[in-house]
Amino acid sequence: MTQVTIHQCAAHEIWPLRNSMLAIAPNTTYPPYPQDDLASSIHLKACLEYHDIGCLSLVEDIHENFNKAQQIRLRGMAVLTHAQRKGIGAKLINYAVEILRERNQTFLWCHARSAAVPFYKAQGFHTNGEEYMIDGIGPHYLMFQQL
Ligand SMILES: CC(C)(COP(=O)(O)OP(=O)(O)OC[C@H]1O[C@@H](n2cnc3c(N)ncnc32)[C@H](O)[C@@H]1OP(=O)(O)O)[C@@H](O)C(=O)NCCC(=O)NCCS
């Protein structure tokens, strides 16, 4: 999928994709993140022929497990089902890491759904601690990478 392009965008542009891929039950709305509209937040979308097929968000957020004054949290990582396993998620993460390095950010973490752990490991993330449940969503691992 060489024609897939990655773009920075406003949070509301990726709400439909986030909602369709990450909402926990049909007819429920995946809520916007509190940091969505902060100037420091970054939203990326992957596009194929003018259709949005993937997204992620990067927000300032401190997790107490990590002894780092500056931390960026990856949220809302999703690729449409029909477009998965074609390298689009990896392309989004690579683009995100480039932007963060340019901004001198050195630490990225996320609450990873357990099913997505192999994906995050393939992108250079490591787990921290044991698996835990997030109410209404399911099992997760805390994951991180040094940039
Ligand atoms: C997780 C997700 C974003 C991955 O996106 P993707 O575009 O399919 O991932 P990529 O094609 O870039 O995968 C890159 C590598 O990650 C690994 N990987 C990705 N998905 C995997 C899976 N289901 N099982 C095992 N390894 C996987 C592989 O090493 C893959 O490389 P390969 O296909 O050459 O073997 C996508 O599956 C998704 O949107 N899932 C549903 C929503 C979700 O769970 N989001 C995460 C919330 S924490």
The ligand as an SDF file (V2000), in Angstrom:
LIG
                    3D

 48 50  0  0  0  0  0  0  0  0999 V2000
   -3.3920   -2.8600   16.3780 C   0  0  0  0  0  0  0  0  0  0  0  0
   -3.5600   -2.2670   14.9780 C   0  0  0  0  0  0  0  0  0  0  0  0
   -3.5960   -0.7420   15.0700 C   0  0  0  0  0  0  0  0  0  0  0  0
   -2.3550   -2.7020   14.1150 C   0  0  0  0  0  0  0  0  0  0  0  0
   -2.4290   -2.0340   12.8600 O   0  0  0  0  0  0  0  0  0  0  0  0
   -1.9730   -2.7540   11.5030 P   0  0  0  0  0  0  0  0  0  0  0  0
   -1.9640   -1.7400   10.4380 O   0  0  0  0  0  0  0  0  0  0  0  0
   -2.8130   -3.9640   11.2890 O   0  0  0  0  0  0  0  0  0  0  0  0
   -0.4890   -3.2310   11.8690 O   0  0  0  0  0  0  0  0  0  0  0  0
    0.7110   -3.4490   10.8390 P   0  0  0  0  0  0  0  0  0  0  0  0
    0.2250   -4.0960    9.5960 O   0  0  0  0  0  0  0  0  0  0  0  0
    1.4520   -2.1810   10.6950 O   0  0  0  0  0  0  0  0  0  0  0  0
    1.5920   -4.5060   11.6700 O   0  0  0  0  0  0  0  0  0  0  0  0
    2.9870   -4.3520   11.7930 C   0  0  0  0  0  0  0  0  0  0  0  0
    3.5250   -5.5750   12.5140 C   0  0  0  0  0  0  0  0  0  0  0  0
    2.9490   -5.6730   13.8260 O   0  0  0  0  0  0  0  0  0  0  0  0
    2.7270   -7.0590   14.1440 C   0  0  0  0  0  0  0  0  0  0  0  0
    1.2880   -7.3170   14.2310 N   0  0  0  0  0  0  0  0  0  0  0  0
    0.2780   -6.5060   13.8590 C   0  0  0  0  0  0  0  0  0  0  0  0
   -0.9180   -7.0730   14.1470 N   0  0  0  0  0  0  0  0  0  0  0  0
   -0.6580   -8.2710   14.7000 C   0  0  0  0  0  0  0  0  0  0  0  0
   -1.4660   -9.3240   15.1860 C   0  0  0  0  0  0  0  0  0  0  0  0
   -2.8010   -9.2500   15.1830 N   0  0  0  0  0  0  0  0  0  0  0  0
   -0.8500  -10.4230   15.6850 N   0  0  0  0  0  0  0  0  0  0  0  0
    0.4880  -10.5350   15.6880 C   0  0  0  0  0  0  0  0  0  0  0  0
    1.3250   -9.5530   15.2340 N   0  0  0  0  0  0  0  0  0  0  0  0
    0.7520   -8.4390   14.7530 C   0  0  0  0  0  0  0  0  0  0  0  0
    3.3440   -7.8570   13.0010 C   0  0  0  0  0  0  0  0  0  0  0  0
    4.7150   -8.0520   13.3120 O   0  0  0  0  0  0  0  0  0  0  0  0
    3.1890   -6.8860   11.8360 C   0  0  0  0  0  0  0  0  0  0  0  0
    4.0920   -7.1260   10.7960 O   0  0  0  0  0  0  0  0  0  0  0  0
    3.7490   -8.2800    9.7010 P   0  0  0  0  0  0  0  0  0  0  0  0
    2.3170   -8.0740    9.2480 O   0  0  0  0  0  0  0  0  0  0  0  0
    4.7540   -8.0220    8.6260 O   0  0  0  0  0  0  0  0  0  0  0  0
    3.9340   -9.5850   10.4040 O   0  0  0  0  0  0  0  0  0  0  0  0
   -4.8500   -2.8140   14.3040 C   0  0  0  0  0  0  0  0  0  0  0  0
   -4.8200   -4.2250   14.3490 O   0  0  0  0  0  0  0  0  0  0  0  0
   -6.1400   -2.3350   14.9440 C   0  0  0  0  0  0  0  0  0  0  0  0
   -6.6140   -1.2380   14.6490 O   0  0  0  0  0  0  0  0  0  0  0  0
   -6.7390   -3.1610   15.8140 N   0  0  0  0  0  0  0  0  0  0  0  0
   -8.0530   -2.8510   16.4020 C   0  0  0  0  0  0  0  0  0  0  0  0
   -8.0080   -1.6470   17.3340 C   0  0  0  0  0  0  0  0  0  0  0  0
   -6.9930   -1.8370   18.4380 C   0  0  0  0  0  0  0  0  0  0  0  0
   -6.9520   -2.8560   19.1160 O   0  0  0  0  0  0  0  0  0  0  0  0
   -6.1430   -0.8010   18.6160 N   0  0  0  0  0  0  0  0  0  0  0  0
   -5.1450   -0.7970   19.6700 C   0  0  0  0  0  0  0  0  0  0  0  0
   -5.7490   -0.2440   20.9040 C   0  0  0  0  0  0  0  0  0  0  0  0
   -4.5880   -0.2960   22.2550 S   0  0  0  0  0  0  0  0  0  0  0  0
  1  2  1  0
  2  3  1  0
  2  4  1  0
  2 36  1  0
  4  5  1  0
  5  6  1  0
  6  7  2  0
  6  8  1  0
  6  9  1  0
  9 10  1  0
 10 11  2  0
 10 12  1  0
 10 13  1  0
 13 14  1  0
 14 15  1  0
 15 16  1  0
 15 30  1  0
 16 17  1  0
 17 18  1  0
 17 28  1  0
 18 19  1  0
 18 27  1  0
 19 20  2  0
 20 21  1  0
 21 22  1  0
 21 27  2  0
 22 23  1  0
 22 24  2  0
 24 25  1  0
 25 26  2  0
 26 27  1  0
 28 29  1  0
 28 30  1  0
 30 31  1  0
 31 32  1  0
 32 33  2  0
 32 34  1  0
 32 35  1  0
 36 37  1  0
 36 38  1  0
 38 39  2  0
 38 40  1  0
 40 41  1  0
 41 42  1  0
 42 43  1  0
 43 44  2  0
 43 45  1  0
 45 46  1  0
 46 47  1  0
 47 48  1  0
M  END
$$$$
